[in-house]
Amino acid sequence: MGQSMRFFADAALPLDAIKKGLSGEDASFKIDGGELSRGGQLLAEIEINRPGSDLFDDEIAGTVSKLQYFVSAGSAGNAPQVIQRVQGTQAVLAVQMLDPNAMELLGPFWTVLSRLANGLWEIEGQGFYDQGQLVVPMS
C-alpha cells in the first residue's frame, strides 16, 4: 500500500461538490465507490466521514489523543492550536494512495479540495501540515 493521509476540513466536503470540481479541472477523473481514478488508472481510495458517525468521532478522538501526547511530553510546538482546529473539523477525508506516482497525478484533486475547504493534512509518518507547512512533526 502507498501513503496514507487524512484531511481535517473546516467544511462538509460533499462528494458531489468534489466530483463536480474534478470534472471541471480534468474530465478524466472519476470517483466511484470510494475509488479515485484518472484516465482509468486507479490512484487512491477515499472516504469522507462527518459529525454524527462513529468513524468520525473515533478519528477526532484518536487524533486529539495523539496530539495531547506531544503536549504532555513537553514537545507541544503547535500541537495545542492543531488540537483546537481538529476539534472544529466538519469532515475527515481519508486518502490511501494506491499508486506510487499518485501524489503528482492527483494534482487537480488537491486543487479542488483547497477550493472547497481549509484544513489540516495529517500525512502518515510525517505529521500535520497547514497550507503545505509542517506544523507538528510526528517522527
C-alpha positions as CSV (number, residue, x, y, z in Angstrom):
1,M,0.0,0.0,0.0
2,G,1.1,3.6,-0.6
3,Q,1.0,6.6,1.5
4,S,-2.0,7.3,3.8
5,M,-3.2,10.8,4.7
6,R,-6.2,12.5,6.2
7,F,-7.6,16.0,5.6
8,F,-9.4,17.6,8.6
9,A,-11.6,20.0,6.8
10,D,-13.5,23.1,8.2
11,A,-16.4,22.4,5.7
12,A,-18.6,19.4,5.0
13,L,-16.9,18.3,1.7
14,P,-19.9,17.0,-0.1
15,L,-18.8,14.2,-2.5
16,D,-21.0,15.7,-5.3
17,A,-19.0,19.0,-4.9
18,I,-15.7,17.2,-5.2
19,K,-16.9,15.3,-8.3
20,K,-18.2,18.5,-9.9
21,G,-15.0,20.3,-9.2
22,L,-12.9,17.5,-10.5
23,S,-14.9,17.2,-13.7
24,G,-14.2,21.0,-14.2
25,E,-10.5,20.5,-13.7
26,D,-10.0,17.3,-15.6
27,A,-12.8,15.2,-17.1
28,S,-10.6,12.0,-16.9
29,F,-11.1,11.8,-13.1
30,K,-13.7,9.5,-11.7
31,I,-14.8,8.7,-8.2
32,D,-16.8,5.5,-7.9
33,G,-17.4,3.5,-4.7
34,G,-14.6,5.3,-2.9
35,E,-12.1,4.7,-5.7
36,L,-10.4,7.6,-7.3
37,S,-9.1,7.1,-10.8
38,R,-7.7,9.2,-13.6
39,G,-8.0,8.0,-17.2
40,G,-8.9,4.5,-16.0
41,Q,-5.8,4.3,-13.7
42,L,-6.8,3.6,-10.1
43,L,-4.8,6.1,-7.9
44,A,-6.4,6.1,-4.5
45,E,-9.2,5.1,-2.2
46,I,-11.0,7.9,-0.4
47,E,-13.5,8.0,2.4
48,I,-15.3,11.0,3.9
49,N,-16.6,10.9,7.5
50,R,-18.7,13.6,9.0
51,P,-20.0,14.5,12.5
52,G,-22.6,12.1,13.8
53,S,-20.8,8.9,12.6
54,D,-18.9,6.7,14.9
55,L,-15.9,6.7,12.5
56,F,-15.7,10.5,12.6
57,D,-15.9,10.6,16.4
58,D,-13.2,7.9,16.6
59,E,-10.9,9.7,14.1
60,I,-11.2,13.0,16.0
61,A,-10.8,11.4,19.5
62,G,-7.8,9.4,18.3
63,T,-6.1,12.4,16.6
64,V,-6.6,14.6,19.7
65,S,-5.2,11.9,21.9
66,K,-2.1,11.6,19.7
67,L,-1.6,15.3,19.8
68,Q,-2.2,15.5,23.5
69,Y,0.7,13.1,24.0
70,F,3.0,15.7,22.4
71,V,1.7,18.3,24.8
72,S,2.2,16.1,27.8
73,A,5.7,15.0,26.6
74,G,6.8,18.7,26.7
75,S,7.2,18.9,22.9
76,A,4.0,20.6,22.1
77,G,5.1,23.1,19.5
78,N,1.9,23.9,17.6
79,A,0.0,20.9,18.9
80,P,-2.4,22.9,21.1
81,Q,-3.5,25.0,18.0
82,V,-3.8,21.9,15.9
83,I,-5.9,20.2,18.6
84,Q,-8.3,23.2,18.5
85,R,-8.6,23.0,14.8
86,V,-9.1,19.3,14.7
87,Q,-11.9,19.6,17.3
88,G,-13.6,22.1,14.9
89,T,-13.4,19.7,11.9
90,Q,-16.6,19.3,9.8
91,A,-15.3,16.4,7.7
92,V,-12.4,14.0,7.6
93,L,-11.3,12.9,4.2
94,A,-9.1,9.7,4.3
95,V,-6.9,9.1,1.3
96,Q,-5.0,5.9,0.7
97,M,-2.6,6.1,-2.2
98,L,-2.6,3.0,-4.4
99,D,-0.1,4.2,-7.0
100,P,3.5,5.4,-6.1
101,N,3.1,8.3,-8.6
102,A,-0.3,9.2,-7.3
103,M,0.7,12.4,-5.4
104,E,1.6,14.2,-8.6
105,L,-1.2,12.6,-10.7
106,L,-3.8,13.8,-8.1
107,G,-2.8,17.5,-8.6
108,P,-6.3,18.5,-9.7
109,F,-7.9,16.6,-6.8
110,W,-5.7,18.6,-4.3
111,T,-6.7,21.9,-6.1
112,V,-10.4,21.1,-5.8
113,L,-10.1,20.2,-2.1
114,S,-8.3,23.5,-1.4
115,R,-11.2,25.4,-3.0
116,L,-13.9,23.6,-1.1
117,A,-12.4,23.8,2.4
118,N,-9.5,24.9,4.6
119,G,-8.0,22.3,6.8
120,L,-5.0,20.4,8.1
121,W,-3.4,17.4,6.5
122,E,-2.0,14.5,8.6
123,I,0.4,12.5,6.5
124,E,1.3,9.1,7.9
125,G,4.8,9.0,9.3
126,Q,5.4,12.7,8.8
127,G,2.9,14.8,10.8
128,F,0.4,17.6,10.4
129,Y,0.6,20.2,7.7
130,D,-1.2,23.5,7.3
131,Q,-1.0,25.1,3.9
132,G,2.0,23.0,2.9
133,Q,4.0,23.8,6.1
134,L,4.8,21.1,8.6
135,V,3.3,22.4,11.9
136,V,3.5,19.2,14.1
137,P,6.1,16.6,13.2
138,M,5.2,13.1,14.2
139,S,8.6,11.4,14.0
